[in-house]
Amino acid sequence: MKEKPDVLQGTLALMVLKTLDVLGPQHGYGIARRIEQISGDLLDVNQGTLYPLLLKLEHEGSIASQWGASENNRRARFYRLTVTGRKQLQTETRDWNQTAAIIARFFEVKAENLP
């Protein structure tokens, strides 16, 4: 059975921000499960990577958190996108799309088309 790849470095923050943008406030476990679901279960989100990232994003002001009750009535920290986080998401989305377009050009190149 093929092992799930780790999330590429630098992309997890973008996935977290987009998840919170689309779904609204979520607790850490919920964010991880949603990212895995959206990937079609092709990605595995490591809790040891996710929680330090959430702390970093909160420290930067991209997300904010507050305590609340989870679906199973357990105490959990819920994260939400801030105005700064929305701006960061827009910038990173634009940068990601530009990078993906550049990489796509390399996959389209054929030797006979080069000068």
PDB file as gemmi writes it, atoms N, CA and C in Angstrom:
CRYST1    1.000    1.000    1.000  90.00  90.00  90.00 P 1                      
ATOM      1  N   MET A   1       0.836  -1.182   0.000  1.00  0.00           N  
ATOM      2  CA  MET A   1       0.000   0.000   0.000  1.00  0.00           C  
ATOM      3  C   MET A   1       0.883   1.249   0.000  1.00  0.00           C  
ATOM      4  N   LYS A   2       0.564   2.211  -0.852  1.00  0.00           N  
ATOM      5  CA  LYS A   2       1.354   3.419  -0.990  1.00  0.00           C  
ATOM      6  C   LYS A   2       1.152   4.330   0.213  1.00  0.00           C  
ATOM      7  N   GLU A   3       2.264   4.861   0.731  1.00  0.00           N  
ATOM      8  CA  GLU A   3       2.217   5.758   1.867  1.00  0.00           C  
ATOM      9  C   GLU A   3       1.767   7.144   1.417  1.00  0.00           C  
ATOM     10  N   LYS A   4       1.018   7.846   2.262  1.00  0.00           N  
ATOM     11  CA  LYS A   4       0.585   9.200   1.925  1.00  0.00           C  
ATOM     12  C   LYS A   4       1.789  10.132   2.014  1.00  0.00           C  
ATOM     13  N   PRO A   5       1.941  11.026   1.044  1.00  0.00           N  
ATOM     14  CA  PRO A   5       3.067  11.961   1.111  1.00  0.00           C  
ATOM     15  C   PRO A   5       2.824  13.023   2.174  1.00  0.00           C  
ATOM     16  N   ASP A   6       3.925  13.569   2.697  1.00  0.00           N  
ATOM     17  CA  ASP A   6       3.809  14.693   3.616  1.00  0.00           C  
ATOM     18  C   ASP A   6       3.397  15.919   2.818  1.00  0.00           C  
ATOM     19  N   VAL A   7       2.788  16.864   3.494  1.00  0.00           N  
ATOM     20  CA  VAL A   7       2.420  18.121   2.860  1.00  0.00           C  
ATOM     21  C   VAL A   7       3.715  18.872   2.542  1.00  0.00           C  
ATOM     22  N   LEU A   8       3.816  19.428   1.339  1.00  0.00           N  
ATOM     23  CA  LEU A   8       5.010  20.156   0.947  1.00  0.00           C  
ATOM     24  C   LEU A   8       5.236  21.343   1.870  1.00  0.00           C  
ATOM     25  N   GLN A   9       6.496  21.560   2.208  1.00  0.00           N  
ATOM     26  CA  GLN A   9       6.850  22.661   3.089  1.00  0.00           C  
ATOM     27  C   GLN A   9       6.360  23.977   2.488  1.00  0.00           C  
ATOM     28  N   GLY A  10       5.767  24.813   3.299  1.00  0.00           N  
ATOM     29  CA  GLY A  10       5.281  26.099   2.830  1.00  0.00           C  
ATOM     30  C   GLY A  10       3.851  26.075   2.315  1.00  0.00           C  
ATOM     31  N   THR A  11       3.307  24.889   2.048  1.00  0.00           N  
ATOM     32  CA  THR A  11       1.949  24.832   1.514  1.00  0.00           C  
ATOM     33  C   THR A  11       0.910  24.617   2.607  1.00  0.00           C  
ATOM     34  N   LEU A  12       1.319  24.092   3.741  1.00  0.00           N  
ATOM     35  CA  LEU A  12       0.359  23.820   4.807  1.00  0.00           C  
ATOM     36  C   LEU A  12      -0.291  25.114   5.302  1.00  0.00           C  
ATOM     37  N   ALA A  13       0.482  26.184   5.428  1.00  0.00           N  
ATOM     38  CA  ALA A  13      -0.088  27.459   5.881  1.00  0.00           C  
ATOM     39  C   ALA A  13      -1.161  27.927   4.914  1.00  0.00           C  
ATOM     40  N   LEU A  14      -0.902  27.805   3.634  1.00  0.00           N  
ATOM     41  CA  LEU A  14      -1.890  28.197   2.625  1.00  0.00           C  
ATOM     42  C   LEU A  14      -3.148  27.343   2.743  1.00  0.00           C  
ATOM     43  N   MET A  15      -2.986  26.046   2.961  1.00  0.00           N  
ATOM     44  CA  MET A  15      -4.133  25.149   3.114  1.00  0.00           C  
ATOM     45  C   MET A  15      -4.936  25.478   4.370  1.00  0.00           C  
ATOM     46  N   VAL A  16      -4.252  25.799   5.452  1.00  0.00           N  
ATOM     47  CA  VAL A  16      -4.935  26.160   6.706  1.00  0.00           C  
ATOM     48  C   VAL A  16      -5.727  27.441   6.505  1.00  0.00           C  
ATOM     49  N   LEU A  17      -5.097  28.455   5.931  1.00  0.00           N  
ATOM     50  CA  LEU A  17      -5.784  29.730   5.723  1.00  0.00           C  
ATOM     51  C   LEU A  17      -7.004  29.557   4.818  1.00  0.00           C  
ATOM     52  N   LYS A  18      -6.849  28.798   3.748  1.00  0.00           N  
ATOM     53  CA  LYS A  18      -7.975  28.582   2.824  1.00  0.00           C  
ATOM     54  C   LYS A  18      -9.093  27.784   3.499  1.00  0.00           C  
ATOM     55  N   THR A  19      -8.728  26.789   4.293  1.00  0.00           N  
ATOM     56  CA  THR A  19      -9.722  25.992   5.016  1.00  0.00           C  
ATOM     57  C   THR A  19     -10.541  26.872   5.952  1.00  0.00           C  
ATOM     58  N   LEU A  20      -9.869  27.748   6.690  1.00  0.00           N  
ATOM     59  CA  LEU A  20     -10.582  28.648   7.601  1.00  0.00           C  
ATOM     60  C   LEU A  20     -11.404  29.671   6.834  1.00  0.00           C  
ATOM     61  N   ASP A  21     -10.926  30.091   5.674  1.00  0.00           N  
ATOM     62  CA  ASP A  21     -11.671  31.032   4.841  1.00  0.00           C  
ATOM     63  C   ASP A  21     -12.978  30.415   4.358  1.00  0.00           C  
ATOM     64  N   VAL A  22     -12.915  29.161   3.932  1.00  0.00           N  
ATOM     65  CA  VAL A  22     -14.091  28.491   3.370  1.00  0.00           C  
ATOM     66  C   VAL A  22     -15.041  27.990   4.452  1.00  0.00           C  
ATOM     67  N   LEU A  23     -14.488  27.393   5.503  1.00  0.00           N  
ATOM     68  CA  LEU A  23     -15.333  26.724   6.503  1.00  0.00           C  
ATOM     69  C   LEU A  23     -15.595  27.530   7.767  1.00  0.00           C  
ATOM     70  N   GLY A  24     -14.897  28.632   7.944  1.00  0.00           N  
ATOM     71  CA  GLY A  24     -15.066  29.406   9.172  1.00  0.00           C  
ATOM     72  C   GLY A  24     -14.275  28.782  10.305  1.00  0.00           C  
ATOM     73  N   PRO A  25     -14.529  29.225  11.542  1.00  0.00           N  
ATOM     74  CA  PRO A  25     -13.750  28.754  12.689  1.00  0.00           C  
ATOM     75  C   PRO A  25     -13.745  27.224  12.821  1.00  0.00           C  
ATOM     76  N   GLN A  26     -12.563  26.684  13.084  1.00  0.00           N  
ATOM     77  CA  GLN A  26     -12.358  25.238  13.232  1.00  0.00           C  
ATOM     78  C   GLN A  26     -11.333  24.997  14.333  1.00  0.00           C  
ATOM     79  N   HIS A  27     -11.427  23.854  14.984  1.00  0.00           N  
ATOM     80  CA  HIS A  27     -10.374  23.470  15.927  1.00  0.00           C  
ATOM     81  C   HIS A  27      -9.289  22.739  15.141  1.00  0.00           C  
ATOM     82  N   GLY A  28      -8.127  22.578  15.747  1.00  0.00           N  
ATOM     83  CA  GLY A  28      -6.970  22.008  15.055  1.00  0.00           C  
ATOM     84  C   GLY A  28      -7.241  20.655  14.425  1.00  0.00           C  
ATOM     85  N   TYR A  29      -7.861  19.769  15.174  1.00  0.00           N  
ATOM     86  CA  TYR A  29      -8.154  18.438  14.640  1.00  0.00           C  
ATOM     87  C   TYR A  29      -9.082  18.546  13.425  1.00  0.00           C  
ATOM     88  N   GLY A  30     -10.070  19.442  13.512  1.00  0.00           N  
ATOM     89  CA  GLY A  30     -11.003  19.641  12.400  1.00  0.00           C  
ATOM     90  C   GLY A  30     -10.298  20.182  11.166  1.00  0.00           C  
ATOM     91  N   ILE A  31      -9.354  21.103  11.355  1.00  0.00           N  
ATOM     92  CA  ILE A  31      -8.582  21.644  10.239  1.00  0.00           C  
ATOM     93  C   ILE A  31      -7.813  20.520   9.558  1.00  0.00           C  
ATOM     94  N   ALA A  32      -7.137  19.695  10.358  1.00  0.00           N  
ATOM     95  CA  ALA A  32      -6.350  18.583   9.801  1.00  0.00           C  
ATOM     96  C   ALA A  32      -7.239  17.630   9.014  1.00  0.00           C  
ATOM     97  N   ARG A  33      -8.379  17.244   9.578  1.00  0.00           N  
ATOM     98  CA  ARG A  33      -9.277  16.310   8.885  1.00  0.00           C  
ATOM     99  C   ARG A  33      -9.820  16.908   7.591  1.00  0.00           C  
ATOM    100  N   ARG A  34     -10.156  18.201   7.612  1.00  0.00           N  
ATOM    101  CA  ARG A  34     -10.688  18.843   6.413  1.00  0.00           C  
ATOM    102  C   ARG A  34      -9.640  18.891   5.307  1.00  0.00           C  
ATOM    103  N   ILE A  35      -8.408  19.196   5.660  1.00  0.00           N  
ATOM    104  CA  ILE A  35      -7.339  19.226   4.659  1.00  0.00           C  
ATOM    105  C   ILE A  35      -7.167  17.831   4.057  1.00  0.00           C  
ATOM    106  N   GLU A  36      -7.193  16.813   4.902  1.00  0.00           N  
ATOM    107  CA  GLU A  36      -7.067  15.439   4.410  1.00  0.00           C  
ATOM    108  C   GLU A  36      -8.246  15.083   3.504  1.00  0.00           C  
ATOM    109  N   GLN A  37      -9.462  15.468   3.911  1.00  0.00           N  
ATOM    110  CA  GLN A  37     -10.662  15.202   3.094  1.00  0.00           C  
ATOM    111  C   GLN A  37     -10.587  15.900   1.751  1.00  0.00           C  
ATOM    112  N   ILE A  38     -10.250  17.189   1.770  1.00  0.00           N  
ATOM    113  CA  ILE A  38     -10.199  17.973   0.531  1.00  0.00           C  
ATOM    114  C   ILE A  38      -9.147  17.407  -0.422  1.00  0.00           C  
ATOM    115  N   SER A  39      -8.064  16.854   0.133  1.00  0.00           N  
ATOM    116  CA  SER A  39      -7.017  16.261  -0.717  1.00  0.00           C  
ATOM    117  C   SER A  39      -7.445  14.910  -1.276  1.00  0.00           C  
ATOM    118  N   GLY A  40      -8.631  14.454  -0.911  1.00  0.00           N  
ATOM    119  CA  GLY A  40      -9.070  13.125  -1.332  1.00  0.00           C  
ATOM    120  C   GLY A  40      -8.323  12.050  -0.561  1.00  0.00           C  
ATOM    121  N   ASP A  41      -7.947  12.370   0.665  1.00  0.00           N  
ATOM    122  CA  ASP A  41      -7.173  11.483   1.542  1.00  0.00           C  
ATOM    123  C   ASP A  41      -5.820  11.105   0.948  1.00  0.00           C  
ATOM    124  N   LEU A  42      -5.287  11.987   0.089  1.00  0.00           N  
ATOM    125  CA  LEU A  42      -3.946  11.761  -0.457  1.00  0.00           C  
ATOM    126  C   LEU A  42      -2.869  12.347   0.441  1.00  0.00           C  
ATOM    127  N   LEU A  43      -3.260  13.285   1.307  1.00  0.00           N  
ATOM    128  CA  LEU A  43      -2.316  13.905   2.235  1.00  0.00           C  
ATOM    129  C   LEU A  43      -2.610  13.455   3.654  1.00  0.00           C  
ATOM    130  N   ASP A  44      -1.565  13.449   4.454  1.00  0.00           N  
ATOM    131  CA  ASP A  44      -1.676  13.122   5.864  1.00  0.00           C  
ATOM    132  C   ASP A  44      -1.108  14.310   6.639  1.00  0.00           C  
ATOM    133  N   VAL A  45      -1.938  14.991   7.431  1.00  0.00           N  
ATOM    134  CA  VAL A  45      -1.493  16.165   8.171  1.00  0.00           C  
ATOM    135  C   VAL A  45      -0.977  15.722   9.536  1.00  0.00           C  
ATOM    136  N   ASN A  46       0.289  15.958   9.766  1.00  0.00           N  
ATOM    137  CA  ASN A  46       0.961  15.585  11.003  1.00  0.00           C  
ATOM    138  C   ASN A  46       0.620  16.610  12.096  1.00  0.00           C  
ATOM    139  N   GLN A  47       0.076  16.137  13.205  1.00  0.00           N  
ATOM    140  CA  GLN A  47      -0.293  17.034  14.311  1.00  0.00           C  
ATOM    141  C   GLN A  47       0.924  17.790  14.849  1.00  0.00           C  
ATOM    142  N   GLY A  48       2.090  17.152  14.802  1.00  0.00           N  
ATOM    143  CA  GLY A  48       3.326  17.784  15.275  1.00  0.00           C  
ATOM    144  C   GLY A  48       3.792  18.914  14.377  1.00  0.00           C  
ATOM    145  N   THR A  49       3.265  18.972  13.180  1.00  0.00           N  
ATOM    146  CA  THR A  49       3.559  20.061  12.250  1.00  0.00           C  
ATOM    147  C   THR A  49       2.454  21.106  12.297  1.00  0.00           C  
ATOM    148  N   LEU A  50       1.206  20.655  12.412  1.00  0.00           N  
ATOM    149  CA  LEU A  50       0.067  21.561  12.362  1.00  0.00           C  
ATOM    150  C   LEU A  50       0.029  22.523  13.552  1.00  0.00           C  
ATOM    151  N   TYR A  51       0.159  22.019  14.769  1.00  0.00           N  
ATOM    152  CA  TYR A  51      -0.019  22.890  15.933  1.00  0.00           C  
ATOM    153  C   TYR A  51       1.055  23.964  16.056  1.00  0.00           C  
ATOM    154  N   PRO A  52       2.321  23.672  15.780  1.00  0.00           N  
ATOM    155  CA  PRO A  52       3.305  24.767  15.770  1.00  0.00           C  
ATOM    156  C   PRO A  52       2.990  25.806  14.682  1.00  0.00           C  
ATOM    157  N   LEU A  53       2.457  25.353  13.545  1.00  0.00           N  
ATOM    158  CA  LEU A  53       2.084  26.283  12.484  1.00  0.00           C  
ATOM    159  C   LEU A  53       0.926  27.172  12.936  1.00  0.00           C  
ATOM    160  N   LEU A  54      -0.076  26.584  13.582  1.00  0.00           N  
ATOM    161  CA  LEU A  54      -1.201  27.378  14.084  1.00  0.00           C  
ATOM    162  C   LEU A  54      -0.705  28.437  15.070  1.00  0.00           C  
ATOM    163  N   LEU A  55       0.215  28.068  15.936  1.00  0.00           N  
ATOM    164  CA  LEU A  55       0.798  29.006  16.901  1.00  0.00           C  
ATOM    165  C   LEU A  55       1.530  30.129  16.166  1.00  0.00           C  
ATOM    166  N   LYS A  56       2.291  29.775  15.136  1.00  0.00           N  
ATOM    167  CA  LYS A  56       3.030  30.767  14.337  1.00  0.00           C  
ATOM    168  C   LYS A  56       2.067  31.719  13.631  1.00  0.00           C  
ATOM    169  N   LEU A  57       1.026  31.167  12.989  1.00  0.00           N  
ATOM    170  CA  LEU A  57       0.044  32.006  12.292  1.00  0.00           C  
ATOM    171  C   LEU A  57      -0.679  32.937  13.268  1.00  0.00           C  
ATOM    172  N   GLU A  58      -0.942  32.438  14.462  1.00  0.00           N  
ATOM    173  CA  GLU A  58      -1.594  33.272  15.471  1.00  0.00           C  
ATOM    174  C   GLU A  58      -0.654  34.377  15.929  1.00  0.00           C  
ATOM    175  N   HIS A  59       0.601  34.047  16.142  1.00  0.00           N  
ATOM    176  CA  HIS A  59       1.602  35.028  16.561  1.00  0.00           C  
ATOM    177  C   HIS A  59       1.765  36.129  15.500  1.00  0.00           C  
ATOM    178  N   GLU A  60       1.674  35.748  14.217  1.00  0.00           N  
ATOM    179  CA  GLU A  60       1.794  36.704  13.112  1.00  0.00           C  
ATOM    180  C   GLU A  60       0.531  37.540  12.912  1.00  0.00           C  
ATOM    181  N   GLY A  61      -0.573  37.118  13.546  1.00  0.00           N  
ATOM    182  CA  GLY A  61      -1.826  37.850  13.418  1.00  0.00           C  
ATOM    183  C   GLY A  61      -2.706  37.399  12.265  1.00  0.00           C  
ATOM    184  N   SER A  62      -2.342  36.298  11.618  1.00  0.00           N  
ATOM    185  CA  SER A  62      -3.120  35.790  10.488  1.00  0.00           C  
ATOM    186  C   SER A  62      -4.377  35.058  10.936  1.00  0.00           C  
ATOM    187  N   ILE A  63      -4.310  34.466  12.113  1.00  0.00           N  
ATOM    188  CA  ILE A  63      -5.466  33.794  12.699  1.00  0.00           C  
ATOM    189  C   ILE A  63      -5.590  34.217  14.162  1.00  0.00           C  
ATOM    190  N   ALA A  64      -6.759  34.045  14.707  1.00  0.00           N  
ATOM    191  CA  ALA A  64      -7.006  34.288  16.127  1.00  0.00           C  
ATOM    192  C   ALA A  64      -7.693  33.042  16.669  1.00  0.00           C  
ATOM    193  N   SER A  65      -7.619  32.861  17.984  1.00  0.00           N  
ATOM    194  CA  SER A  65      -8.240  31.673  18.559  1.00  0.00           C  
ATOM    195  C   SER A  65      -9.011  32.008  19.824  1.00  0.00           C  
ATOM    196  N   GLN A  66      -9.927  31.111  20.146  1.00  0.00           N  
ATOM    197  CA  GLN A  66     -10.649  31.191  21.412  1.00  0.00           C  
ATOM    198  C   GLN A  66     -11.112  29.792  21.782  1.00  0.00           C  
ATOM    199  N   TRP A  67     -11.307  29.589  23.057  1.00  0.00           N  
ATOM    200  CA  TRP A  67     -11.750  28.281  23.543  1.00  0.00           C  
ATOM    201  C   TRP A  67     -13.241  28.119  23.322  1.00  0.00           C  
ATOM    202  N   GLY A  68     -13.626  26.881  23.014  1.00  0.00           N  
ATOM    203  CA  GLY A  68     -15.029  26.555  22.827  1.00  0.00           C  
ATOM    204  C   GLY A  68     -15.229  25.057  22.986  1.00  0.00           C  
ATOM    205  N   ALA A  69     -16.431  24.587  22.710  1.00  0.00           N  
ATOM    206  CA  ALA A  69     -16.745  23.164  22.820  1.00  0.00           C  
ATOM    207  C   ALA A  69     -16.771  22.532  21.429  1.00  0.00           C  
ATOM    208  N   SER A  70     -16.114  21.388  21.299  1.00  0.00           N  
ATOM    209  CA  SER A  70     -16.094  20.661  20.032  1.00  0.00           C  
ATOM    210  C   SER A  70     -17.406  19.911  19.839  1.00  0.00           C  
ATOM    211  N   GLU A  71     -17.504  19.203  18.707  1.00  0.00           N  
ATOM    212  CA  GLU A  71     -18.716  18.450  18.388  1.00  0.00           C  
ATOM    213  C   GLU A  71     -19.055  17.415  19.460  1.00  0.00           C  
ATOM    214  N   ASN A  72     -18.014  16.845  20.078  1.00  0.00           N  
ATOM    215  CA  ASN A  72     -18.256  15.848  21.128  1.00  0.00           C  
ATOM    216  C   ASN A  72     -18.191  16.473  22.525  1.00  0.00           C  
ATOM    217  N   ASN A  73     -18.435  17.790  22.574  1.00  0.00           N  
ATOM    218  CA  ASN A  73     -18.538  18.546  23.815  1.00  0.00           C  
ATOM    219  C   ASN A  73     -17.238  18.575  24.628  1.00  0.00           C  
ATOM    220  N   ARG A  74     -16.119  18.464  23.959  1.00  0.00           N  
ATOM    221  CA  ARG A  74     -14.827  18.611  24.629  1.00  0.00           C  
ATOM    222  C   ARG A  74     -14.321  20.033  24.427  1.00  0.00           C  
ATOM    223  N   ARG A  75     -13.551  20.489  25.378  1.00  0.00           N  
ATOM    224  CA  ARG A  75     -12.954  21.820  25.294  1.00  0.00           C  
ATOM    225  C   ARG A  75     -11.896  21.811  24.186  1.00  0.00           C  
ATOM    226  N   ALA A  76     -11.992  22.771  23.276  1.00  0.00           N  
ATOM    227  CA  ALA A  76     -11.047  22.843  22.155  1.00  0.00           C  
ATOM    228  C   ALA A  76     -10.793  24.303  21.796  1.00  0.00           C  
ATOM    229  N   ARG A  77      -9.616  24.549  21.250  1.00  0.00           N  
ATOM    230  CA  ARG A  77      -9.261  25.887  20.782  1.00  0.00           C  
ATOM    231  C   ARG A  77      -9.705  26.007  19.323  1.00  0.00           C  
ATOM    232  N   PHE A  78     -10.557  26.998  19.049  1.00  0.00           N  
ATOM    233  CA  PHE A  78     -11.060  27.233  17.698  1.00  0.00           C  
ATOM    234  C   PHE A  78     -10.292  28.390  17.067  1.00  0.00           C  
ATOM    235  N   TYR A  79      -9.891  28.195  15.821  1.00  0.00           N  
ATOM    236  CA  TYR A  79      -9.109  29.189  15.089  1.00  0.00           C  
ATOM    237  C   TYR A  79      -9.977  29.818  14.018  1.00  0.00           C  
ATOM    238  N   ARG A  80      -9.773  31.118  13.797  1.00  0.00           N  
ATOM    239  CA  ARG A  80     -10.498  31.828  12.750  1.00  0.00           C  
ATOM    240  C   ARG A  80      -9.532  32.753  12.019  1.00  0.00           C  
ATOM    241  N   LEU A  81      -9.872  33.054  10.783  1.00  0.00           N  
ATOM    242  CA  LEU A  81      -9.076  33.933   9.948  1.00  0.00           C  
ATOM    243  C   LEU A  81      -9.284  35.383  10.380  1.00  0.00           C  
ATOM    244  N   THR A  82      -8.224  36.171  10.389  1.00  0.00           N  
ATOM    245  CA  THR A  82      -8.314  37.598  10.692  1.00  0.00           C  
ATOM    246  C   THR A  82      -8.248  38.388   9.386  1.00  0.00           C  
ATOM    247  N   VAL A  83      -8.408  39.694   9.473  1.00  0.00           N  
ATOM    248  CA  VAL A  83      -8.273  40.552   8.299  1.00  0.00           C  
ATOM    249  C   VAL A  83      -6.868  40.400   7.714  1.00  0.00           C  
ATOM    250  N   THR A  84      -5.870  40.366   8.572  1.00  0.00           N  
ATOM    251  CA  THR A  84      -4.485  40.157   8.126  1.00  0.00           C  
ATOM    252  C   THR A  84      -4.354  38.812   7.431  1.00  0.00           C  
ATOM    253  N   GLY A  85      -5.008  37.791   7.967  1.00  0.00           N  
ATOM    254  CA  GLY A  85      -4.967  36.461   7.368  1.00  0.00           C  
ATOM    255  C   GLY A  85      -5.617  36.432   6.001  1.00  0.00           C  
ATOM    256  N   ARG A  86      -6.701  37.181   5.821  1.00  0.00           N  
ATOM    257  CA  ARG A  86      -7.362  37.253   4.505  1.00  0.00           C  
ATOM    258  C   ARG A  86      -6.438  37.894   3.472  1.00  0.00           C  
ATOM    259  N   LYS A  87      -5.738  38.938   3.879  1.00  0.00           N  
ATOM    260  CA  LYS A  87      -4.781  39.591   2.979  1.00  0.00           C  
ATOM    261  C   LYS A  87      -3.641  38.631   2.640  1.00  0.00           C  
ATOM    262  N   GLN A  88      -3.144  37.919   3.662  1.00  0.00           N  
ATOM    263  CA  GLN A  88      -2.073  36.949   3.446  1.00  0.00           C  
ATOM    264  C   GLN A  88      -2.537  35.844   2.493  1.00  0.00           C  
ATOM    265  N   LEU A  89      -3.768  35.383   2.669  1.00  0.00           N  
ATOM    266  CA  LEU A  89      -4.323  34.349   1.796  1.00  0.00           C  
ATOM    267  C   LEU A  89      -4.390  34.839   0.352  1.00  0.00           C  
ATOM    268  N   GLN A  90      -4.828  36.060   0.147  1.00  0.00           N  
ATOM    269  CA  GLN A  90      -4.888  36.616  -1.211  1.00  0.00           C  
ATOM    270  C   GLN A  90      -3.497  36.673  -1.838  1.00  0.00           C  
ATOM    271  N   THR A  91      -2.526  37.168  -1.082  1.00  0.00           N  
ATOM    272  CA  THR A  91      -1.154  37.281  -1.587  1.00  0.00           C  
ATOM    273  C   THR A  91      -0.575  35.913  -1.899  1.00  0.00           C  
ATOM    274  N   GLU A  92      -0.716  34.982  -0.962  1.00  0.00           N  
ATOM    275  CA  GLU A  92      -0.145  33.653  -1.160  1.00  0.00           C  
ATOM    276  C   GLU A  92      -0.848  32.888  -2.280  1.00  0.00           C  
ATOM    277  N   THR A  93      -2.149  33.111  -2.449  1.00  0.00           N  
ATOM    278  CA  THR A  93      -2.876  32.470  -3.545  1.00  0.00           C  
ATOM    279  C   THR A  93      -2.354  32.984  -4.883  1.00  0.00           C  
ATOM    280  N   ARG A  94      -2.182  34.304  -4.988  1.00  0.00           N  
ATOM    281  CA  ARG A  94      -1.648  34.892  -6.216  1.00  0.00           C  
ATOM    282  C   ARG A  94      -0.241  34.344  -6.504  1.00  0.00           C  
ATOM    283  N   ASP A  95       0.615  34.306  -5.480  1.00  0.00           N  
ATOM    284  CA  ASP A  95       1.980  33.795  -5.646  1.00  0.00           C  
ATOM    285  C   ASP A  95       1.980  32.325  -6.051  1.00  0.00           C  
ATOM    286  N   TRP A  96       1.101  31.530  -5.408  1.00  0.00           N  
ATOM    287  CA  TRP A  96       1.019  30.103  -5.722  1.00  0.00           C  
ATOM    288  C   TRP A  96       0.579  29.893  -7.168  1.00  0.00           C  
ATOM    289  N   ASN A  97      -0.433  30.623  -7.602  1.00  0.00           N  
ATOM    290  CA  ASN A  97      -0.923  30.492  -8.981  1.00  0.00           C  
ATOM    291  C   ASN A  97       0.150  30.879  -9.991  1.00  0.00           C  
ATOM    292  N   GLN A  98       0.913  31.914  -9.675  1.00  0.00           N  
ATOM    293  CA  GLN A  98       2.005  32.326 -10.559  1.00  0.00           C  
ATOM    294  C   GLN A  98       3.079  31.241 -10.623  1.00  0.00           C  
ATOM    295  N   THR A  99       3.457  30.687  -9.482  1.00  0.00           N  
ATOM    296  CA  THR A  99       4.464  29.626  -9.443  1.00  0.00           C  
ATOM    297  C   THR A  99       3.978  28.389 -10.202  1.00  0.00           C  
ATOM    298  N   ALA A 100       2.718  28.005  -9.983  1.00  0.00           N  
ATOM    299  CA  ALA A 100       2.158  26.834 -10.679  1.00  0.00           C  
ATOM    300  C   ALA A 100       2.160  27.050 -12.188  1.00  0.00           C  
ATOM    301  N   ALA A 101       1.871  28.271 -12.643  1.00  0.00           N  
ATOM    302  CA  ALA A 101       1.872  28.568 -14.082  1.00  0.00           C  
ATOM    303  C   ALA A 101       3.283  28.465 -14.657  1.00  0.00           C  
ATOM    304  N   ILE A 102       4.266  28.922 -13.897  1.00  0.00           N  
ATOM    305  CA  ILE A 102       5.657  28.827 -14.356  1.00  0.00           C  
ATOM    306  C   ILE A 102       6.080  27.367 -14.467  1.00  0.00           C  
ATOM    307  N   ILE A 103       5.786  26.576 -13.461  1.00  0.00           N  
ATOM    308  CA  ILE A 103       6.142  25.147 -13.481  1.00  0.00           C  
ATOM    309  C   ILE A 103       5.426  24.443 -14.629  1.00  0.00           C  
ATOM    310  N   ALA A 104       4.167  24.794 -14.862  1.00  0.00           N  
ATOM    311  CA  ALA A 104       3.401  24.179 -15.953  1.00  0.00           C  
ATOM    312  C   ALA A 104       4.071  24.422 -17.299  1.00  0.00           C  
ATOM    313  N   ARG A 105       4.676  25.585 -17.476  1.00  0.00           N  
ATOM    314  CA  ARG A 105       5.378  25.881 -18.730  1.00  0.00           C  
ATOM    315  C   ARG A 105       6.528  24.899 -18.960  1.00  0.00           C  
ATOM    316  N   PHE A 106       7.204  24.504 -17.897  1.00  0.00           N  
ATOM    317  CA  PHE A 106       8.318  23.567 -18.036  1.00  0.00           C  
ATOM    318  C   PHE A 106       7.844  22.181 -18.465  1.00  0.00           C  
ATOM    319  N   PHE A 107       6.660  21.794 -18.046  1.00  0.00           N  
ATOM    320  CA  PHE A 107       6.120  20.497 -18.441  1.00  0.00           C  
ATOM    321  C   PHE A 107       5.609  20.497 -19.883  1.00  0.00           C  
ATOM    322  N   GLU A 108       5.362  21.688 -20.427  1.00  0.00           N  
ATOM    323  CA  GLU A 108       4.887  21.799 -21.802  1.00  0.00           C  
ATOM    324  C   GLU A 108       6.026  21.911 -22.810  1.00  0.00           C  
ATOM    325  N   VAL A 109       7.237  22.198 -22.340  1.00  0.00           N  
ATOM    326  CA  VAL A 109       8.383  22.419 -23.243  1.00  0.00           C  
ATOM    327  C   VAL A 109       8.796  21.117 -23.928  1.00  0.00           C  
ATOM    328  N   LYS A 110       9.059  21.245 -25.208  1.00  0.00           N  
ATOM    329  CA  LYS A 110       9.596  20.132 -25.999  1.00  0.00           C  
ATOM    330  C   LYS A 110      10.876  20.630 -26.638  1.00  0.00           C  
ATOM    331  N   ALA A 111      11.858  19.771 -26.774  1.00  0.00           N  
ATOM    332  CA  ALA A 111      13.161  20.160 -27.312  1.00  0.00           C  
ATOM    333  C   ALA A 111      13.053  20.828 -28.673  1.00  0.00           C  
ATOM    334  N   GLU A 112      12.158  20.345 -29.505  1.00  0.00           N  
ATOM    335  CA  GLU A 112      12.045  20.898 -30.863  1.00  0.00           C  
ATOM    336  C   GLU A 112      11.467  22.324 -30.872  1.00  0.00           C  
ATOM    337  N   ASN A 113      10.882  22.758 -29.761  1.00  0.00           N  
ATOM    338  CA  ASN A 113      10.323  24.095 -29.688  1.00  0.00           C  
ATOM    339  C   ASN A 113      11.307  25.131 -29.142  1.00  0.00           C  
ATOM    340  N   LEU A 114      12.471  24.663 -28.697  1.00  0.00           N  
ATOM    341  CA  LEU A 114      13.463  25.577 -28.129  1.00  0.00           C  
ATOM    342  C   LEU A 114      14.273  26.247 -29.233  1.00  0.00           C  
ATOM    343  N   PRO A 115      14.666  27.522 -29.037  1.00  0.00           N  
ATOM    344  CA  PRO A 115      15.458  28.207 -30.055  1.00  0.00           C  
ATOM    345  C   PRO A 115      16.867  27.653 -30.173  1.00  0.00           C  
TER     346      PRO A 115                                                      
END                                                                             
